[in-house]
Every structure is written in C-alpha cells, then in structure tokens.
Amino acid sequence: MSFTQREARRLIRKAVGRVPEGENITHLNIMPMMNMMTILLIAFIFQLSTNALDVIASTVNLPRTETNTPLPQKS
C-alpha cells in the first residue's frame, strides 16, 4: 500500500488530532512493578535456601591452590 506525501501528512495530522494533549498524571500504576519485585524476592529467597543447604551439607569442594605459600594470619 503506497501513500503520497500529501496523504501521509493528512493521516498523521488526523492521528495527532485524536491524541489529547496536556493530560496530567494523577496516579502511578505500581502494581506491575510490585508483582515483579515479589517474584524476584521469592526467587532470591529460594536461591538463598538452596545455597545454604549446600554449605551446611558440606558438599562444597574448594579448589586446590597451585602454590605452597602459607595463608596470612587473621588480623
């Protein structure tokens, strides 16, 4: 479908005329953000609980070092 430049301008002016200008925002819709934050919170809690079980069960194998230097003393 092809438009001439004149027809395209007329369609754009018509569409712009339908959009109301100067409307004030009276409220914010924060429900989608709250839903996303709830999902992230549940995911982080679940991840923390599974990582804590691995550490408690001593299934974590630390990598071996390549050097024989002693570890520094705690301060």
N, CA, C, O and CB atoms as a CASP TS submission, in Angstrom:
PFRMAT TS
TARGET T0000
AUTHOR 0000-0000-0000
METHOD Language model
MODEL 1
PARENT N/A
ATOM      1  N   MET     1       0.843  -1.163   0.000  1.00  0.00           N
ATOM      2  CA  MET     1       0.000   0.000   0.000  1.00  0.00           C
ATOM      3  C   MET     1       0.897   1.238   0.000  1.00  0.00           C
ATOM      4  O   MET     1       1.786   1.370   0.842  1.00  0.00           O
ATOM      5  CB  MET     1      -0.964  -0.009   1.217  1.00  0.00           C
ATOM      6  N   SER     2       0.662   2.121  -0.930  1.00  0.00           N
ATOM      7  CA  SER     2       1.507   3.289  -1.079  1.00  0.00           C
ATOM      8  C   SER     2       0.688   4.562  -0.895  1.00  0.00           C
ATOM      9  O   SER     2      -0.438   4.675  -1.381  1.00  0.00           O
ATOM     10  CB  SER     2       2.193   3.283  -2.447  1.00  0.00           C
ATOM     11  N   PHE     3       1.284   5.522  -0.178  1.00  0.00           N
ATOM     12  CA  PHE     3       0.647   6.809   0.050  1.00  0.00           C
ATOM     13  C   PHE     3       1.485   7.891  -0.596  1.00  0.00           C
ATOM     14  O   PHE     3       2.708   7.789  -0.688  1.00  0.00           O
ATOM     15  CB  PHE     3       0.460   7.084   1.559  1.00  0.00           C
ATOM     16  N   THR     4       0.801   8.923  -1.039  1.00  0.00           N
ATOM     17  CA  THR     4       1.543  10.089  -1.478  1.00  0.00           C
ATOM     18  C   THR     4       1.953  10.864  -0.238  1.00  0.00           C
ATOM     19  O   THR     4       1.451  10.611   0.857  1.00  0.00           O
ATOM     20  CB  THR     4       0.703  10.972  -2.454  1.00  0.00           C
ATOM     21  N   GLN     5       2.850  11.791  -0.413  1.00  0.00           N
ATOM     22  CA  GLN     5       3.328  12.579   0.727  1.00  0.00           C
ATOM     23  C   GLN     5       2.177  13.397   1.327  1.00  0.00           C
ATOM     24  O   GLN     5       2.097  13.564   2.544  1.00  0.00           O
ATOM     25  CB  GLN     5       4.489  13.516   0.295  1.00  0.00           C
ATOM     26  N   ARG     6       1.319  13.886   0.493  1.00  0.00           N
ATOM     27  CA  ARG     6       0.182  14.673   0.965  1.00  0.00           C
ATOM     28  C   ARG     6      -0.781  13.819   1.794  1.00  0.00           C
ATOM     29  O   ARG     6      -1.269  14.258   2.836  1.00  0.00           O
ATOM     30  CB  ARG     6      -0.559  15.298  -0.223  1.00  0.00           C
ATOM     31  N   GLU     7      -1.052  12.596   1.325  1.00  0.00           N
ATOM     32  CA  GLU     7      -1.949  11.697   2.072  1.00  0.00           C
ATOM     33  C   GLU     7      -1.328  11.287   3.413  1.00  0.00           C
ATOM     34  O   GLU     7      -2.026  11.191   4.422  1.00  0.00           O
ATOM     35  CB  GLU     7      -2.270  10.438   1.233  1.00  0.00           C
ATOM     36  N   ALA     8      -0.019  11.047   3.413  1.00  0.00           N
ATOM     37  CA  ALA     8       0.660  10.664   4.652  1.00  0.00           C
ATOM     38  C   ALA     8       0.587  11.794   5.663  1.00  0.00           C
ATOM     39  O   ALA     8       0.313  11.545   6.837  1.00  0.00           O
ATOM     40  CB  ALA     8       2.128  10.289   4.378  1.00  0.00           C
ATOM     41  N   ARG     9       0.822  13.022   5.244  1.00  0.00           N
ATOM     42  CA  ARG     9       0.735  14.161   6.156  1.00  0.00           C
ATOM     43  C   ARG     9      -0.676  14.326   6.714  1.00  0.00           C
ATOM     44  O   ARG     9      -0.854  14.614   7.897  1.00  0.00           O
ATOM     45  CB  ARG     9       1.166  15.441   5.442  1.00  0.00           C
ATOM     46  N   ARG    10      -1.687  14.140   5.843  1.00  0.00           N
ATOM     47  CA  ARG    10      -3.074  14.255   6.288  1.00  0.00           C
ATOM     48  C   ARG    10      -3.392  13.181   7.324  1.00  0.00           C
ATOM     49  O   ARG    10      -4.063  13.469   8.315  1.00  0.00           O
ATOM     50  CB  ARG    10      -4.039  14.146   5.092  1.00  0.00           C
ATOM     51  N   LEU    11      -2.926  11.954   7.119  1.00  0.00           N
ATOM     52  CA  LEU    11      -3.166  10.874   8.076  1.00  0.00           C
ATOM     53  C   LEU    11      -2.458  11.143   9.405  1.00  0.00           C
ATOM     54  O   LEU    11      -3.004  10.859  10.471  1.00  0.00           O
ATOM     55  CB  LEU    11      -2.698   9.533   7.493  1.00  0.00           C
ATOM     56  N   ILE    12      -1.256  11.685   9.338  1.00  0.00           N
ATOM     57  CA  ILE    12      -0.506  11.985  10.567  1.00  0.00           C
ATOM     58  C   ILE    12      -1.213  13.095  11.339  1.00  0.00           C
ATOM     59  O   ILE    12      -1.381  12.988  12.553  1.00  0.00           O
ATOM     60  CB  ILE    12       0.962  12.399  10.240  1.00  0.00           C
ATOM     61  N   ARG    13      -1.633  14.167  10.647  1.00  0.00           N
ATOM     62  CA  ARG    13      -2.342  15.244  11.325  1.00  0.00           C
ATOM     63  C   ARG    13      -3.638  14.749  11.958  1.00  0.00           C
ATOM     64  O   ARG    13      -4.003  15.176  13.054  1.00  0.00           O
ATOM     65  CB  ARG    13      -2.638  16.374  10.350  1.00  0.00           C
ATOM     66  N   LYS    14      -4.319  13.861  11.277  1.00  0.00           N
ATOM     67  CA  LYS    14      -5.570  13.305  11.791  1.00  0.00           C
ATOM     68  C   LYS    14      -5.311  12.469  13.049  1.00  0.00           C
ATOM     69  O   LYS    14      -6.059  12.558  14.022  1.00  0.00           O
ATOM     70  CB  LYS    14      -6.265  12.446  10.709  1.00  0.00           C
ATOM     71  N   ALA    15      -4.244  11.653  13.025  1.00  0.00           N
ATOM     72  CA  ALA    15      -3.914  10.821  14.190  1.00  0.00           C
ATOM     73  C   ALA    15      -3.460  11.683  15.357  1.00  0.00           C
ATOM     74  O   ALA    15      -3.826  11.412  16.501  1.00  0.00           O
ATOM     75  CB  ALA    15      -2.822   9.798  13.834  1.00  0.00           C
ATOM     76  N   VAL    16      -2.670  12.714  15.091  1.00  0.00           N
ATOM     77  CA  VAL    16      -2.198  13.602  16.152  1.00  0.00           C
ATOM     78  C   VAL    16      -3.383  14.355  16.753  1.00  0.00           C
ATOM     79  O   VAL    16      -3.398  14.605  17.959  1.00  0.00           O
ATOM     80  CB  VAL    16      -1.134  14.599  15.609  1.00  0.00           C
ATOM     81  N   GLY    17      -4.346  14.708  15.966  1.00  0.00           N
ATOM     82  CA  GLY    17      -5.523  15.417  16.460  1.00  0.00           C
ATOM     83  C   GLY    17      -6.365  14.573  17.403  1.00  0.00           C
ATOM     84  O   GLY    17      -7.073  15.119  18.248  1.00  0.00           O
ATOM     85  N   ARG    18      -6.302  13.252  17.276  1.00  0.00           N
ATOM     86  CA  ARG    18      -7.082  12.366  18.145  1.00  0.00           C
ATOM     87  C   ARG    18      -6.451  12.189  19.522  1.00  0.00           C
ATOM     88  O   ARG    18      -7.138  11.806  20.468  1.00  0.00           O
ATOM     89  CB  ARG    18      -7.245  11.013  17.487  1.00  0.00           C
ATOM     90  N   VAL    19      -5.161  12.460  19.647  1.00  0.00           N
ATOM     91  CA  VAL    19      -4.468  12.263  20.918  1.00  0.00           C
ATOM     92  C   VAL    19      -4.652  13.501  21.790  1.00  0.00           C
ATOM     93  O   VAL    19      -4.282  14.601  21.380  1.00  0.00           O
ATOM     94  CB  VAL    19      -2.958  11.969  20.691  1.00  0.00           C
ATOM     95  N   PRO    20      -5.217  13.340  22.984  1.00  0.00           N
ATOM     96  CA  PRO    20      -5.382  14.514  23.852  1.00  0.00           C
ATOM     97  C   PRO    20      -4.044  14.977  24.402  1.00  0.00           C
ATOM     98  O   PRO    20      -3.196  14.165  24.770  1.00  0.00           O
ATOM     99  CB  PRO    20      -6.341  14.200  25.007  1.00  0.00           C
ATOM    100  N   GLU    21      -3.865  16.283  24.453  1.00  0.00           N
ATOM    101  CA  GLU    21      -2.615  16.847  24.947  1.00  0.00           C
ATOM    102  C   GLU    21      -2.838  17.487  26.306  1.00  0.00           C
ATOM    103  O   GLU    21      -3.941  17.921  26.635  1.00  0.00           O
ATOM    104  CB  GLU    21      -2.046  17.877  23.954  1.00  0.00           C
ATOM    105  N   GLY    22      -1.776  17.536  27.080  1.00  0.00           N
ATOM    106  CA  GLY    22      -1.813  18.247  28.340  1.00  0.00           C
ATOM    107  C   GLY    22      -2.518  17.520  29.466  1.00  0.00           C
ATOM    108  O   GLY    22      -2.885  18.145  30.461  1.00  0.00           O
ATOM    109  N   GLU    23      -2.719  16.219  29.339  1.00  0.00           N
ATOM    110  CA  GLU    23      -3.342  15.479  30.437  1.00  0.00           C
ATOM    111  C   GLU    23      -2.343  15.345  31.579  1.00  0.00           C
ATOM    112  O   GLU    23      -1.174  15.034  31.355  1.00  0.00           O
ATOM    113  CB  GLU    23      -3.831  14.077  29.964  1.00  0.00           C
ATOM    114  N   ASN    24      -2.799  15.575  32.777  1.00  0.00           N
ATOM    115  CA  ASN    24      -1.955  15.437  33.955  1.00  0.00           C
ATOM    116  C   ASN    24      -2.010  14.005  34.465  1.00  0.00           C
ATOM    117  O   ASN    24      -3.049  13.347  34.408  1.00  0.00           O
ATOM    118  CB  ASN    24      -2.387  16.422  35.057  1.00  0.00           C
ATOM    119  N   ILE    25      -0.874  13.538  34.962  1.00  0.00           N
ATOM    120  CA  ILE    25      -0.825  12.212  35.571  1.00  0.00           C
ATOM    121  C   ILE    25      -1.285  12.366  37.010  1.00  0.00           C
ATOM    122  O   ILE    25      -0.645  13.054  37.805  1.00  0.00           O
ATOM    123  CB  ILE    25       0.619  11.579  35.491  1.00  0.00           C
ATOM    124  N   THR    26      -2.399  11.724  37.339  1.00  0.00           N
ATOM    125  CA  THR    26      -2.942  11.854  38.685  1.00  0.00           C
ATOM    126  C   THR    26      -2.547  10.710  39.590  1.00  0.00           C
ATOM    127  O   THR    26      -2.672  10.826  40.809  1.00  0.00           O
ATOM    128  CB  THR    26      -4.430  11.950  38.628  1.00  0.00           C
ATOM    129  N   HIS    27      -2.075   9.610  39.035  1.00  0.00           N
ATOM    130  CA  HIS    27      -1.669   8.464  39.838  1.00  0.00           C
ATOM    131  C   HIS    27      -0.630   7.646  39.072  1.00  0.00           C
ATOM    132  O   HIS    27      -0.505   7.760  37.853  1.00  0.00           O
ATOM    133  CB  HIS    27      -2.894   7.587  40.208  1.00  0.00           C
ATOM    134  N   LEU    28       0.099   6.834  39.798  1.00  0.00           N
ATOM    135  CA  LEU    28       1.064   5.933  39.185  1.00  0.00           C
ATOM    136  C   LEU    28       0.572   4.506  39.349  1.00  0.00           C
ATOM    137  O   LEU    28       0.071   4.135  40.410  1.00  0.00           O
ATOM    138  CB  LEU    28       2.473   6.109  39.809  1.00  0.00           C
ATOM    139  N   ASN    29       0.713   3.717  38.315  1.00  0.00           N
ATOM    140  CA  ASN    29       0.317   2.325  38.379  1.00  0.00           C
ATOM    141  C   ASN    29       1.545   1.508  38.784  1.00  0.00           C
ATOM    142  O   ASN    29       2.376   1.167  37.942  1.00  0.00           O
ATOM    143  CB  ASN    29      -0.273   1.837  37.010  1.00  0.00           C
ATOM    144  N   ILE    30       1.654   1.197  40.076  1.00  0.00           N
ATOM    145  CA  ILE    30       2.838   0.482  40.558  1.00  0.00           C
ATOM    146  C   ILE    30       2.584  -1.008  40.731  1.00  0.00           C
ATOM    147  O   ILE    30       3.481  -1.733  41.162  1.00  0.00           O
ATOM    148  CB  ILE    30       3.300   1.072  41.872  1.00  0.00           C
ATOM    149  N   MET    31       1.399  -1.480  40.409  1.00  0.00           N
ATOM    150  CA  MET    31       1.101  -2.907  40.583  1.00  0.00           C
ATOM    151  C   MET    31       2.008  -3.811  39.742  1.00  0.00           C
ATOM    152  O   MET    31       2.477  -4.820  40.269  1.00  0.00           O
ATOM    153  CB  MET    31      -0.349  -3.175  40.226  1.00  0.00           C
ATOM    154  N   PRO    32       2.281  -3.514  38.472  1.00  0.00           N
ATOM    155  CA  PRO    32       3.192  -4.388  37.726  1.00  0.00           C
ATOM    156  C   PRO    32       4.588  -4.446  38.345  1.00  0.00           C
ATOM    157  O   PRO    32       5.215  -5.505  38.376  1.00  0.00           O
ATOM    158  CB  PRO    32       3.296  -3.917  36.287  1.00  0.00           C
ATOM    159  N   MET    33       5.075  -3.292  38.841  1.00  0.00           N
ATOM    160  CA  MET    33       6.390  -3.286  39.479  1.00  0.00           C
ATOM    161  C   MET    33       6.375  -4.098  40.765  1.00  0.00           C
ATOM    162  O   MET    33       7.341  -4.804  41.053  1.00  0.00           O
ATOM    163  CB  MET    33       6.839  -1.851  39.768  1.00  0.00           C
ATOM    164  N   MET    34       5.297  -4.016  41.548  1.00  0.00           N
ATOM    165  CA  MET    34       5.195  -4.789  42.781  1.00  0.00           C
ATOM    166  C   MET    34       5.137  -6.286  42.472  1.00  0.00           C
ATOM    167  O   MET    34       5.724  -7.091  43.196  1.00  0.00           O
ATOM    168  CB  MET    34       3.953  -4.359  43.586  1.00  0.00           C
ATOM    169  N   ASN    35       4.443  -6.657  41.418  1.00  0.00           N
ATOM    170  CA  ASN    35       4.396  -8.073  41.024  1.00  0.00           C
ATOM    171  C   ASN    35       5.790  -8.576  40.664  1.00  0.00           C
ATOM    172  O   ASN    35       6.184  -9.668  41.073  1.00  0.00           O
ATOM    173  CB  ASN    35       3.433  -8.276  39.831  1.00  0.00           C
ATOM    174  N   MET    36       6.528  -7.788  39.907  1.00  0.00           N
ATOM    175  CA  MET    36       7.876  -8.186  39.513  1.00  0.00           C
ATOM    176  C   MET    36       8.789  -8.298  40.731  1.00  0.00           C
ATOM    177  O   MET    36       9.572  -9.243  40.832  1.00  0.00           O
ATOM    178  CB  MET    36       8.456  -7.185  38.506  1.00  0.00           C
ATOM    179  N   MET    37       8.697  -7.344  41.654  1.00  0.00           N
ATOM    180  CA  MET    37       9.531  -7.385  42.855  1.00  0.00           C
ATOM    181  C   MET    37       9.193  -8.582  43.728  1.00  0.00           C
ATOM    182  O   MET    37      10.090  -9.174  44.328  1.00  0.00           O
ATOM    183  CB  MET    37       9.370  -6.100  43.655  1.00  0.00           C
ATOM    184  N   THR    38       7.923  -8.951  43.812  1.00  0.00           N
ATOM    185  CA  THR    38       7.525 -10.127  44.591  1.00  0.00           C
ATOM    186  C   THR    38       8.112 -11.393  43.987  1.00  0.00           C
ATOM    187  O   THR    38       8.602 -12.259  44.712  1.00  0.00           O
ATOM    188  CB  THR    38       5.993 -10.236  44.664  1.00  0.00           C
ATOM    189  N   ILE    39       8.066 -11.506  42.678  1.00  0.00           N
ATOM    190  CA  ILE    39       8.628 -12.686  42.005  1.00  0.00           C
ATOM    191  C   ILE    39      10.131 -12.752  42.236  1.00  0.00           C
ATOM    192  O   ILE    39      10.667 -13.825  42.511  1.00  0.00           O
ATOM    193  CB  ILE    39       8.319 -12.656  40.485  1.00  0.00           C
ATOM    194  N   LEU    40      10.827 -11.602  42.125  1.00  0.00           N
ATOM    195  CA  LEU    40      12.269 -11.589  42.370  1.00  0.00           C
ATOM    196  C   LEU    40      12.601 -11.938  43.812  1.00  0.00           C
ATOM    197  O   LEU    40      13.566 -12.659  44.065  1.00  0.00           O
ATOM    198  CB  LEU    40      12.848 -10.228  42.025  1.00  0.00           C
ATOM    199  N   LEU    41      11.819 -11.438  44.761  1.00  0.00           N
ATOM    200  CA  LEU    41      12.049 -11.743  46.169  1.00  0.00           C
ATOM    201  C   LEU    41      11.907 -13.240  46.433  1.00  0.00           C
ATOM    202  O   LEU    41      12.735 -13.826  47.130  1.00  0.00           O
ATOM    203  CB  LEU    41      11.075 -10.956  47.052  1.00  0.00           C
ATOM    204  N   ILE    42      10.876 -13.854  45.887  1.00  0.00           N
ATOM    205  CA  ILE    42      10.684 -15.301  46.064  1.00  0.00           C
ATOM    206  C   ILE    42      11.840 -16.066  45.428  1.00  0.00           C
ATOM    207  O   ILE    42      12.331 -17.034  46.009  1.00  0.00           O
ATOM    208  CB  ILE    42       9.336 -15.757  45.449  1.00  0.00           C
ATOM    209  N   ALA    43      12.279 -15.647  44.245  1.00  0.00           N
ATOM    210  CA  ALA    43      13.391 -16.331  43.579  1.00  0.00           C
ATOM    211  C   ALA    43      14.679 -16.208  44.392  1.00  0.00           C
ATOM    212  O   ALA    43      15.423 -17.181  44.516  1.00  0.00           O
ATOM    213  CB  ALA    43      13.603 -15.760  42.167  1.00  0.00           C
ATOM    214  N   PHE    44      14.953 -15.023  44.949  1.00  0.00           N
ATOM    215  CA  PHE    44      16.162 -14.839  45.755  1.00  0.00           C
ATOM    216  C   PHE    44      16.115 -15.643  47.040  1.00  0.00           C
ATOM    217  O   PHE    44      17.124 -16.221  47.443  1.00  0.00           O
ATOM    218  CB  PHE    44      16.358 -13.371  46.080  1.00  0.00           C
ATOM    219  N   ILE    45      14.960 -15.691  47.690  1.00  0.00           N
ATOM    220  CA  ILE    45      14.834 -16.488  48.911  1.00  0.00           C
ATOM    221  C   ILE    45      15.034 -17.961  48.609  1.00  0.00           C
ATOM    222  O   ILE    45      15.713 -18.659  49.362  1.00  0.00           O
ATOM    223  CB  ILE    45      13.465 -16.265  49.567  1.00  0.00           C
ATOM    224  N   PHE    46      14.458 -18.440  47.527  1.00  0.00           N
ATOM    225  CA  PHE    46      14.629 -19.841  47.136  1.00  0.00           C
ATOM    226  C   PHE    46      16.095 -20.137  46.840  1.00  0.00           C
ATOM    227  O   PHE    46      16.618 -21.168  47.263  1.00  0.00           O
ATOM    228  CB  PHE    46      13.759 -20.173  45.907  1.00  0.00           C
ATOM    229  N   GLN    47      16.761 -19.238  46.115  1.00  0.00           N
ATOM    230  CA  GLN    47      18.175 -19.432  45.791  1.00  0.00           C
ATOM    231  C   GLN    47      19.026 -19.437  47.052  1.00  0.00           C
ATOM    232  O   GLN    47      19.955 -20.236  47.161  1.00  0.00           O
ATOM    233  CB  GLN    47      18.662 -18.340  44.833  1.00  0.00           C
ATOM    234  N   LEU    48      18.729 -18.564  48.002  1.00  0.00           N
ATOM    235  CA  LEU    48      19.472 -18.499  49.252  1.00  0.00           C
ATOM    236  C   LEU    48      19.295 -19.779  50.056  1.00  0.00           C
ATOM    237  O   LEU    48      20.252 -20.276  50.650  1.00  0.00           O
ATOM    238  CB  LEU    48      19.027 -17.292  50.076  1.00  0.00           C
ATOM    239  N   SER    49      18.085 -20.312  50.080  1.00  0.00           N
ATOM    240  CA  SER    49      17.840 -21.523  50.855  1.00  0.00           C
ATOM    241  C   SER    49      18.555 -22.721  50.246  1.00  0.00           C
ATOM    242  O   SER    49      19.067 -23.561  50.987  1.00  0.00           O
ATOM    243  CB  SER    49      16.343 -21.800  50.949  1.00  0.00           C
ATOM    244  N   THR    50      18.608 -22.826  48.929  1.00  0.00           N
ATOM    245  CA  THR    50      19.303 -23.964  48.311  1.00  0.00           C
ATOM    246  C   THR    50      20.813 -23.828  48.492  1.00  0.00           C
ATOM    247  O   THR    50      21.497 -24.831  48.696  1.00  0.00           O
ATOM    248  CB  THR    50      18.953 -24.067  46.805  1.00  0.00           C
ATOM    249  N   ASN    51      21.348 -22.600  48.423  1.00  0.00           N
ATOM    250  CA  ASN    51      22.788 -22.412  48.640  1.00  0.00           C
ATOM    251  C   ASN    51      23.161 -22.696  50.087  1.00  0.00           C
ATOM    252  O   ASN    51      24.222 -23.262  50.350  1.00  0.00           O
ATOM    253  CB  ASN    51      23.209 -20.985  48.261  1.00  0.00           C
ATOM    254  N   ALA    52      22.311 -22.316  51.023  1.00  0.00           N
ATOM    255  CA  ALA    52      22.585 -22.563  52.436  1.00  0.00           C
ATOM    256  C   ALA    52      22.593 -24.059  52.724  1.00  0.00           C
ATOM    257  O   ALA    52      23.395 -24.528  53.531  1.00  0.00           O
ATOM    258  CB  ALA    52      21.544 -21.855  53.321  1.00  0.00           C
ATOM    259  N   LEU    53      21.720 -24.805  52.080  1.00  0.00           N
ATOM    260  CA  LEU    53      21.699 -26.261  52.281  1.00  0.00           C
ATOM    261  C   LEU    53      22.983 -26.896  51.760  1.00  0.00           C
ATOM    262  O   LEU    53      23.494 -27.832  52.374  1.00  0.00           O
ATOM    263  CB  LEU    53      20.476 -26.888  51.581  1.00  0.00           C
ATOM    264  N   ASP    54      23.508 -26.414  50.652  1.00  0.00           N
ATOM    265  CA  ASP    54      24.750 -26.951  50.108  1.00  0.00           C
ATOM    266  C   ASP    54      25.916 -26.705  51.056  1.00  0.00           C
ATOM    267  O   ASP    54      26.754 -27.587  51.243  1.00  0.00           O
ATOM    268  CB  ASP    54      25.043 -26.334  48.744  1.00  0.00           C
ATOM    269  N   VAL    55      25.982 -25.536  51.648  1.00  0.00           N
ATOM    270  CA  VAL    55      27.074 -25.206  52.554  1.00  0.00           C
ATOM    271  C   VAL    55      26.952 -26.013  53.843  1.00  0.00           C
ATOM    272  O   VAL    55      27.955 -26.507  54.359  1.00  0.00           O
ATOM    273  CB  VAL    55      27.087 -23.698  52.862  1.00  0.00           C
ATOM    274  N   ILE    56      25.743 -26.152  54.363  1.00  0.00           N
ATOM    275  CA  ILE    56      25.523 -26.909  55.592  1.00  0.00           C
ATOM    276  C   ILE    56      25.837 -28.387  55.380  1.00  0.00           C
ATOM    277  O   ILE    56      26.403 -29.035  56.261  1.00  0.00           O
ATOM    278  CB  ILE    56      24.078 -26.738  56.077  1.00  0.00           C
ATOM    279  N   ALA    57      25.477 -28.911  54.236  1.00  0.00           N
ATOM    280  CA  ALA    57      25.690 -30.331  53.956  1.00  0.00           C
ATOM    281  C   ALA    57      27.141 -30.633  53.616  1.00  0.00           C
ATOM    282  O   ALA    57      27.490 -31.795  53.411  1.00  0.00           O
ATOM    283  CB  ALA    57      24.795 -30.781  52.817  1.00  0.00           C
ATOM    284  N   SER    58      27.986 -29.630  53.553  1.00  0.00           N
ATOM    285  CA  SER    58      29.413 -29.772  53.240  1.00  0.00           C
ATOM    286  C   SER    58      29.639 -30.466  51.900  1.00  0.00           C
ATOM    287  O   SER    58      30.547 -31.285  51.759  1.00  0.00           O
ATOM    288  CB  SER    58      30.118 -30.550  54.345  1.00  0.00           C
ATOM    289  N   THR    59      28.826 -30.137  50.946  1.00  0.00           N
ATOM    290  CA  THR    59      29.012 -30.687  49.606  1.00  0.00           C
ATOM    291  C   THR    59      29.828 -29.757  48.727  1.00  0.00           C
ATOM    292  O   THR    59      30.024 -30.029  47.543  1.00  0.00           O
ATOM    293  CB  THR    59      27.668 -30.960  48.958  1.00  0.00           C
ATOM    294  N   VAL    60      30.308 -28.656  49.306  1.00  0.00           N
ATOM    295  CA  VAL    60      31.096 -27.702  48.540  1.00  0.00           C
ATOM    296  C   VAL    60      32.553 -28.152  48.570  1.00  0.00           C
ATOM    297  O   VAL    60      33.136 -28.316  49.641  1.00  0.00           O
ATOM    298  CB  VAL    60      30.940 -26.253  49.105  1.00  0.00           C
ATOM    299  N   ASN    61      33.131 -28.347  47.402  1.00  0.00           N
ATOM    300  CA  ASN    61      34.539 -28.715  47.290  1.00  0.00           C
ATOM    301  C   ASN    61      35.329 -27.487  46.872  1.00  0.00           C
ATOM    302  O   ASN    61      35.116 -26.940  45.790  1.00  0.00           O
ATOM    303  CB  ASN    61      34.741 -29.879  46.277  1.00  0.00           C
ATOM    304  N   LEU    62      36.246 -27.056  47.735  1.00  0.00           N
ATOM    305  CA  LEU    62      37.061 -25.898  47.422  1.00  0.00           C
ATOM    306  C   LEU    62      38.166 -26.290  46.456  1.00  0.00           C
ATOM    307  O   LEU    62      38.681 -27.406  46.533  1.00  0.00           O
ATOM    308  CB  LEU    62      37.650 -25.287  48.699  1.00  0.00           C
ATOM    309  N   PRO    63      38.540 -25.401  45.550  1.00  0.00           N
ATOM    310  CA  PRO    63      39.599 -25.716  44.593  1.00  0.00           C
ATOM    311  C   PRO    63      40.966 -25.757  45.280  1.00  0.00           C
ATOM    312  O   PRO    63      41.201 -25.072  46.276  1.00  0.00           O
ATOM    313  CB  PRO    63      39.611 -24.687  43.452  1.00  0.00           C
ATOM    314  N   ARG    64      41.848 -26.567  44.730  1.00  0.00           N
ATOM    315  CA  ARG    64      43.203 -26.676  45.277  1.00  0.00           C
ATOM    316  C   ARG    64      44.038 -25.518  44.757  1.00  0.00           C
ATOM    317  O   ARG    64      43.814 -25.026  43.651  1.00  0.00           O
ATOM    318  CB  ARG    64      43.857 -28.041  44.902  1.00  0.00           C
ATOM    319  N   THR    65      44.999 -25.086  45.560  1.00  0.00           N
ATOM    320  CA  THR    65      45.868 -23.995  45.143  1.00  0.00           C
ATOM    321  C   THR    65      47.108 -24.548  44.458  1.00  0.00           C
ATOM    322  O   THR    65      47.455 -25.716  44.631  1.00  0.00           O
ATOM    323  CB  THR    65      46.262 -23.121  46.345  1.00  0.00           C
ATOM    324  N   GLU    66      47.762 -23.714  43.691  1.00  0.00           N
ATOM    325  CA  GLU    66      48.955 -24.111  42.968  1.00  0.00           C
ATOM    326  C   GLU    66      50.237 -23.734  43.711  1.00  0.00           C
ATOM    327  O   GLU    66      51.328 -24.133  43.303  1.00  0.00           O
ATOM    328  CB  GLU    66      48.953 -23.485  41.597  1.00  0.00           C
ATOM    329  N   THR    67      50.113 -22.979  44.783  1.00  0.00           N
ATOM    330  CA  THR    67      51.305 -22.517  45.498  1.00  0.00           C
ATOM    331  C   THR    67      51.375 -23.185  46.876  1.00  0.00           C
ATOM    332  O   THR    67      50.391 -23.725  47.381  1.00  0.00           O
ATOM    333  CB  THR    67      51.293 -20.966  45.642  1.00  0.00           C
ATOM    334  N   ASN    68      52.564 -23.128  47.457  1.00  0.00           N
ATOM    335  CA  ASN    68      52.758 -23.678  48.789  1.00  0.00           C
ATOM    336  C   ASN    68      52.932 -22.588  49.845  1.00  0.00           C
ATOM    337  O   ASN    68      53.342 -22.877  50.970  1.00  0.00           O
ATOM    338  CB  ASN    68      53.959 -24.594  48.795  1.00  0.00           C
ATOM    339  N   THR    69      52.626 -21.353  49.497  1.00  0.00           N
ATOM    340  CA  THR    69      52.794 -20.259  50.443  1.00  0.00           C
ATOM    341  C   THR    69      51.736 -20.373  51.526  1.00  0.00           C
ATOM    342  O   THR    69      50.588 -20.721  51.248  1.00  0.00           O
ATOM    343  CB  THR    69      52.709 -18.887  49.732  1.00  0.00           C
ATOM    344  N   PRO    70      52.125 -20.076  52.773  1.00  0.00           N
ATOM    345  CA  PRO    70      51.135 -20.164  53.849  1.00  0.00           C
ATOM    346  C   PRO    70      50.119 -19.024  53.756  1.00  0.00           C
ATOM    347  O   PRO    70      50.385 -17.970  53.179  1.00  0.00           O
ATOM    348  CB  PRO    70      51.832 -20.140  55.221  1.00  0.00           C
ATOM    349  N   LEU    71      48.962 -19.268  54.337  1.00  0.00           N
ATOM    350  CA  LEU    71      47.912 -18.264  54.346  1.00  0.00           C
ATOM    351  C   LEU    71      48.243 -17.167  55.340  1.00  0.00           C
ATOM    352  O   LEU    71      48.890 -17.450  56.348  1.00  0.00           O
ATOM    353  CB  LEU    71      46.561 -18.897  54.680  1.00  0.00           C
ATOM    354  N   PRO    72      47.839 -15.948  55.108  1.00  0.00           N
ATOM    355  CA  PRO    72      48.108 -14.866  56.060  1.00  0.00           C
ATOM    356  C   PRO    72      47.287 -15.077  57.337  1.00  0.00           C
ATOM    357  O   PRO    72      46.197 -15.649  57.321  1.00  0.00           O
ATOM    358  CB  PRO    72      47.782 -13.482  55.426  1.00  0.00           C
ATOM    359  N   GLN    73      47.852 -14.595  58.426  1.00  0.00           N
ATOM    360  CA  GLN    73      47.147 -14.729  59.704  1.00  0.00           C
ATOM    361  C   GLN    73      46.019 -13.726  59.775  1.00  0.00           C
ATOM    362  O   GLN    73      46.080 -12.651  59.178  1.00  0.00           O
ATOM    363  CB  GLN    73      48.108 -14.536  60.891  1.00  0.00           C
ATOM    364  N   LYS    74      44.996 -14.092  60.510  1.00  0.00           N
ATOM    365  CA  LYS    74      43.844 -13.184  60.649  1.00  0.00           C
ATOM    366  C   LYS    74      44.245 -11.990  61.503  1.00  0.00           C
ATOM    367  O   LYS    74      45.010 -12.128  62.457  1.00  0.00           O
ATOM    368  CB  LYS    74      42.618 -13.919  61.279  1.00  0.00           C
ATOM    369  N   SER    75      43.728 -10.831  61.158  1.00  0.00           N
ATOM    370  CA  SER    75      44.077  -9.630  61.921  1.00  0.00           C
ATOM    371  C   SER    75      43.044  -9.341  62.978  1.00  0.00           C
ATOM    372  O   SER    75      43.174  -8.365  63.717  1.00  0.00           O
ATOM    373  CB  SER    75      44.223  -8.431  61.003  1.00  0.00           C
TER
END
